[in-house]
Amino acid sequence: MDRVERRERILEVAGELLLAWGYGRVTIDEIARRAKVGKGTVYLHWKTKDALFLAVVLQVQYRSHQQQLDRMRTDPLEILPSRMLRGLFCDFLDQPVLRAMYTDDADVLGRLNDTAKRELTELITEGDRMLRHHLEVLREHGLVRDDLDVHHQQYALMAMATGFFTGEALLAGRGPVAPEVRADILARTVHSALETSPEQQAAAAAAAEAAPEVIALYERFGELTMGEMRRQVRD
């Protein structure tokens, strides 16, 4: 196993244990044992347990981000907030670590969420800027309403996403059974609150014009996320 493969194996095991045991119970010794490496080998890659688990979180976020980018590149209409949030919600349902992050699951994350908020302040701030710029581009192309301050639109979008994501834990199966139905409800809610309703052909044309600038924003954010992942690694 070369150095990169070994690092990926350690990350994989750490992610599995995070979900199975929660951050507080997982030890570096157990990660090393299950990854079939020495404890010192884990510390060759990451200085601390926090750095290792931050890398786990960043990797999951990065993969979801790349899936989102792929959807935008395939269909420009995926840059619309309703379509974007629908895709992110489906990623959230499919990925347990994302679910723990977005619902602030203390049993799984322990103090890791607080550590992430502190350590990743610049990345979080840049994510806020990216989303605001995204909305500004859509407003310029007539795809999002302009009768509300863009900062207020950003807040509304984040509040809707937070409500649907945390609702998965709070409702405990009392929502619509089919995941795609819940995703569709989120998309319709966002569309009704924020988006305009141009004729389909006009919307597709406007989205195609806006997509390159929006995609560039998300590509840049993906590079920043990857850079932060590298920062957590010793080598």
C-alpha positions, 0 to 999 in steps of 0.5 A: 500500500503506497502513501496515498492509498494508506492515507485514503484507507485511514480516512475511510476507516475513520469515517466508518468509526465516526458513524458507528461510535461517534467522535468521542469514543473513537481512538487513534489506536482503533483507527490504526488497528482497523486500517492495519497500520501502526498508530504512529503511521496515522500521526505521520499523516495527521498531527491530531485526531481533530485534524484527521476527522476534519479531513473526513468531513472535508472529503465528504463535503468535497465529494458532494460539491463535485456531484453538484458541479457535475449536475450543473455542467450536465444541465445549466438549469441545475444552477437554479436554487430549487434544483441545486437544493434538491440535488444537495438534499438527495446527497444529504439523504444518501451520505450519513456523514453529511446528515450528521453535519447538517443536523448538528448530530452531537452523538456522532460529531461530539465537539468536532462540529465546534472545532470545524466551525473554528478551524474552517472559518475562512472556508465557511465565509467564502462559501457565504460569499459564493452563494451570494454571488451565485444569487446575484448572477441569477438576478442579473439573468432574470432567474431569481426575483429582485424585489428582495435584498440579495442578503435576505434571499441568501438568508431565506435560502439557508433557512429553508435548507436548514429546516428541511435538513433538520426536519429529517431528524426531528420528524423521525419518519413522519414526513412523506415516505419517498425521499424524492417526494420530500426533495420535490417539496423542498424544490417547490418551496424554494422556487415559490419563494425566490425564483421567477417563472419565465417560459421554459425555453427562455429559462433554459437560455438564461441558465445557459448564459449564467451557468459558466460564471456560476460553475466557475464560482463552485470550481473555485470553492472546490479548489479551496476545499481541497486546499484545506484538506491538504492543510490538515495533512502533514505530508 
